């Protein structure tokens, strides 16, 4: 998998939205200010896109620089997302 997002501006990281996450946000990607504790990522996205938490984020996978990560529960910060990092929001995919 290669990066499809434009390089994020200085002081920011990229978020890539796949499948229904892209449909929900109306975007393929965006840049957010860094650093950000990974535990605050979902609340930041919820503030930008009300309803995304229950419809997308509660059941999605998340990668940081192509490595799958567990997003801490609310109230736990976890590691920091740094300038230049690439985050991917990957909702479950159904097949038929």
GROMACS elastic network, one bead per residue, 0.5 to 0.9 nm:
[ bonds ]
;  ai    aj funct       b0    kb
    1     4     6  0.88725   500
    1    66     6  0.80129   500
    2    66     6  0.89666   500
    3     6     6  0.80527   500
    3    16     6  0.87480   500
    3    86     6  0.81367   500
    4    16     6  0.79858   500
    4    28     6  0.86777   500
    4    29     6  0.84229   500
    5     8     6  0.79785   500
    5    14     6  0.70846   500
    5    15     6  0.80605   500
    5    16     6  0.68036   500
    5    28     6  0.78176   500
    5    29     6  0.60829   500
    5    30     6  0.78474   500
    5    86     6  0.85257   500
    6    14     6  0.81463   500
    6    29     6  0.83009   500
    6    30     6  0.86660   500
    7    13     6  0.85123   500
    7    14     6  0.75197   500
    7    31     6  0.87350   500
    7    84     6  0.76646   500
    8    11     6  0.81140   500
    8    12     6  0.57880   500
    8    13     6  0.57001   500
    8    14     6  0.57119   500
    8    30     6  0.80484   500
    8    31     6  0.57166   500
    8    32     6  0.83163   500
    8    83     6  0.82714   500
    8    84     6  0.63541   500
    8    85     6  0.86288   500
    8    86     6  0.88051   500
    9    12     6  0.56027   500
    9    13     6  0.76909   500
    9    14     6  0.89229   500
    9    31     6  0.74054   500
    9    33     6  0.89943   500
    9    83     6  0.86729   500
    9    84     6  0.80593   500
   10    13     6  0.84150   500
   10    33     6  0.88433   500
   10    34     6  0.89518   500
   10    83     6  0.70572   500
   10    84     6  0.76602   500
   11    32     6  0.84830   500
   11    33     6  0.59445   500
   11    34     6  0.54734   500
   11    35     6  0.76695   500
   11    82     6  0.83165   500
   11    83     6  0.52272   500
   11    84     6  0.75736   500
   12    31     6  0.58911   500
   12    32     6  0.52270   500
   12    35     6  0.74908   500
   12    82     6  0.76602   500
   12    84     6  0.62147   500
   12    85     6  0.80632   500
   13    30     6  0.83827   500
   13    31     6  0.53982   500
   13    32     6  0.54961   500
   13    33     6  0.64120   500
   13    34     6  0.59918   500
   13    35     6  0.80674   500
   13    81     6  0.74465   500
   13    82     6  0.66736   500
   13    83     6  0.51082   500
   13    86     6  0.60031   500
   13    87     6  0.75935   500
   14    29     6  0.68403   500
   14    30     6  0.57381   500
   14    32     6  0.64439   500
   14    83     6  0.86886   500
   14    84     6  0.70122   500
   14    85     6  0.63486   500
   14    87     6  0.59770   500
   14    88     6  0.82820   500
   15    28     6  0.84522   500
   15    29     6  0.53714   500
   15    30     6  0.54242   500
   15    31     6  0.61201   500
   15    32     6  0.74181   500
   15    85     6  0.86180   500
   15    86     6  0.60036   500
   15    88     6  0.56629   500
   15    89     6  0.72776   500
   16    21     6  0.88888   500
   16    22     6  0.81354   500
   16    27     6  0.84129   500
   16    28     6  0.59078   500
   16    30     6  0.68531   500
   16    31     6  0.89485   500
   16    86     6  0.74083   500
   16    87     6  0.60690   500
   16    89     6  0.61145   500
   16    90     6  0.85135   500
   17    20     6  0.79940   500
   17    21     6  0.51755   500
   17    23     6  0.84028   500
   17    25     6  0.79249   500
   17    27     6  0.68546   500
   17    28     6  0.51044   500
   17    29     6  0.56769   500
   17    30     6  0.85150   500
   17    87     6  0.87511   500
   17    88     6  0.61324   500
   17    89     6  0.51688   500
   17    90     6  0.68350   500
   17    91     6  0.87331   500
   18    21     6  0.54282   500
   18    22     6  0.52514   500
   18    23     6  0.81953   500
   18    28     6  0.68915   500
   18    29     6  0.87677   500
   18    88     6  0.74133   500
   18    89     6  0.61550   500
   18    90     6  0.53894   500
   18    91     6  0.68999   500
   19    22     6  0.55471   500
   19    23     6  0.66029   500
   19    24     6  0.88727   500
   19    89     6  0.89600   500
   19    90     6  0.71706   500
   19    91     6  0.66323   500
   19    92     6  0.85779   500
   19    93     6  0.78482   500
   20    24     6  0.59210   500
   20    25     6  0.85175   500
   20    56     6  0.73367   500
   20    90     6  0.84559   500
   20    91     6  0.65388   500
   20    92     6  0.87069   500
   20    93     6  0.88048   500
   21    24     6  0.50815   500
   21    25     6  0.61919   500
   21    26     6  0.82083   500
   21    27     6  0.83022   500
   21    28     6  0.84548   500
   21    52     6  0.79757   500
   21    55     6  0.88838   500
   21    56     6  0.62635   500
   21    57     6  0.82996   500
   21    60     6  0.89101   500
   21    89     6  0.68671   500
   21    90     6  0.72431   500
   21    91     6  0.65410   500
   22    25     6  0.52825   500
   22    26     6  0.55034   500
   22    27     6  0.51393   500
   22    28     6  0.53281   500
   22    29     6  0.78628   500
   22    89     6  0.88522   500
   23    26     6  0.51126   500
   23    27     6  0.70870   500
   23    28     6  0.84174   500
   24    27     6  0.80317   500
   24    49     6  0.80688   500
   24    52     6  0.72407   500
   24    55     6  0.87071   500
   24    56     6  0.82016   500
   25    28     6  0.81125   500
   25    48     6  0.88756   500
   25    49     6  0.66065   500
   25    52     6  0.81846   500
   27    30     6  0.72761   500
   29    88     6  0.88531   500
   32    35     6  0.89482   500
   32    36     6  0.87046   500
   33    36     6  0.72493   500
   33    82     6  0.89813   500
   33    83     6  0.77458   500
   34    37     6  0.88186   500
   34    80     6  0.84374   500
   34    81     6  0.65167   500
   34    82     6  0.55004   500
   34    83     6  0.51474   500
   34    84     6  0.82631   500
   34    85     6  0.87849   500
   35    80     6  0.60448   500
   35    81     6  0.53532   500
   35    83     6  0.62145   500
   36    39     6  0.82623   500
   36    40     6  0.68300   500
   36    41     6  0.70811   500
   36    77     6  0.87834   500
   36    79     6  0.85142   500
   36    80     6  0.54552   500
   36    81     6  0.51348   500
   36    82     6  0.70158   500
   37    40     6  0.54788   500
   37    41     6  0.68891   500
   37    76     6  0.87802   500
   37    77     6  0.51481   500
   37    78     6  0.60180   500
   37    79     6  0.56905   500
   37    81     6  0.58793   500
   37    82     6  0.87880   500
   38    41     6  0.51749   500
   38    42     6  0.80672   500
   38    71     6  0.63038   500
   38    72     6  0.72718   500
   38    76     6  0.88459   500
   38    77     6  0.61137   500
   38    78     6  0.57518   500
   38    79     6  0.58245   500
   38    80     6  0.57181   500
   38    81     6  0.59580   500
   39    42     6  0.71169   500
   39    43     6  0.81841   500
   39    71     6  0.57985   500
   39    72     6  0.50222   500
   39    73     6  0.66351   500
   39    74     6  0.63641   500
   39    75     6  0.72830   500
   39    76     6  0.57237   500
   39    78     6  0.55637   500
   39    79     6  0.77479   500
   39    80     6  0.85358   500
   40    43     6  0.53963   500
   40    44     6  0.61686   500
   40    45     6  0.87238   500
   40    71     6  0.88106   500
   40    72     6  0.85859   500
   40    74     6  0.73830   500
   40    75     6  0.82319   500
   40    76     6  0.81750   500
   40    77     6  0.63900   500
   40    78     6  0.87376   500
   41    44     6  0.51405   500
   41    45     6  0.62424   500
   41    46     6  0.85976   500
   41    71     6  0.82615   500
   41    81     6  0.88384   500
   42    45     6  0.50624   500
   42    46     6  0.59925   500
   42    47     6  0.85715   500
   42    52     6  0.85767   500
   42    53     6  0.67461   500
   42    57     6  0.69720   500
   42    58     6  0.89944   500
   42    71     6  0.84105   500
   42    74     6  0.87199   500
   43    47     6  0.61459   500
   43    48     6  0.87059   500
   43    53     6  0.78395   500
   43    74     6  0.82965   500
   44    47     6  0.52250   500
   44    48     6  0.65292   500
   44    49     6  0.87046   500
   45    48     6  0.50984   500
   45    49     6  0.59027   500
   45    50     6  0.79629   500
   45    52     6  0.73094   500
   45    53     6  0.78345   500
   46    50     6  0.50057   500
   46    51     6  0.64474   500
   46    52     6  0.56761   500
   46    53     6  0.58085   500
   46    57     6  0.89117   500
   47    50     6  0.58715   500
   47    51     6  0.88618   500
   48    52     6  0.88814   500
   49    52     6  0.57835   500
   49    53     6  0.85116   500
   50    53     6  0.75834   500
   51    54     6  0.59763   500
   51    55     6  0.62769   500
   51    56     6  0.82904   500
   52    55     6  0.51466   500
   52    56     6  0.52919   500
   52    57     6  0.61926   500
   52    58     6  0.85470   500
   53    56     6  0.57401   500
   53    58     6  0.57997   500
   53    59     6  0.88617   500
   54    57     6  0.62557   500
   54    58     6  0.55384   500
   54    59     6  0.80903   500
   55    58     6  0.70851   500
   55    59     6  0.80157   500
   56    59     6  0.60258   500
   56    60     6  0.61392   500
   56    89     6  0.87554   500
   56    90     6  0.87568   500
   56    91     6  0.62810   500
   56    92     6  0.86717   500
   57    60     6  0.50897   500
   57    61     6  0.79933   500
   57    62     6  0.88981   500
   57    89     6  0.77601   500
   57    90     6  0.86977   500
   57    91     6  0.74342   500
   58    61     6  0.89482   500
   59    90     6  0.89645   500
   59    91     6  0.65530   500
   59    92     6  0.68277   500
   60    89     6  0.65476   500
   60    90     6  0.53687   500
   60    92     6  0.59275   500
   61    68     6  0.71709   500
   61    69     6  0.77731   500
   61    70     6  0.80255   500
   61    71     6  0.89387   500
   61    88     6  0.80421   500
   61    89     6  0.61703   500
   61    90     6  0.50049   500
   61    91     6  0.62115   500
   61    92     6  0.75347   500
   62    66     6  0.89000   500
   62    67     6  0.82639   500
   62    68     6  0.57761   500
   62    69     6  0.58569   500
   62    70     6  0.71446   500
   62    71     6  0.74946   500
   62    87     6  0.68995   500
   62    88     6  0.55543   500
   62    89     6  0.50457   500
   62    90     6  0.61161   500
   62    91     6  0.86693   500
   63    66     6  0.52771   500
   63    69     6  0.55902   500
   63    70     6  0.85655   500
   63    86     6  0.78689   500
   63    87     6  0.54728   500
   63    88     6  0.51102   500
   63    89     6  0.70138   500
   63    90     6  0.80945   500
   64    67     6  0.52813   500
   64    68     6  0.64634   500
   64    69     6  0.67282   500
   64    81     6  0.79250   500
   64    85     6  0.67621   500
   64    86     6  0.56959   500
   64    88     6  0.67446   500
   65    68     6  0.84436   500
   65    85     6  0.60246   500
   65    86     6  0.50181   500
   65    87     6  0.63456   500
   65    88     6  0.81731   500
   66    86     6  0.76374   500
   66    87     6  0.77630   500
   66    88     6  0.77468   500
   71    74     6  0.89104   500
   71    77     6  0.88409   500
   71    78     6  0.76238   500
   72    75     6  0.80011   500
   72    76     6  0.56967   500
   72    77     6  0.66778   500
   72    78     6  0.61098   500
   73    76     6  0.57545   500
   73    77     6  0.82097   500
   74    77     6  0.77516   500
   77    80     6  0.78862   500
   81    84     6  0.86846   500
   81    85     6  0.64729   500
   81    86     6  0.86225   500
   81    87     6  0.84433   500
   82    85     6  0.55734   500
   82    86     6  0.89493   500
   83    86     6  0.89191   500
   90    93     6  0.85249   500
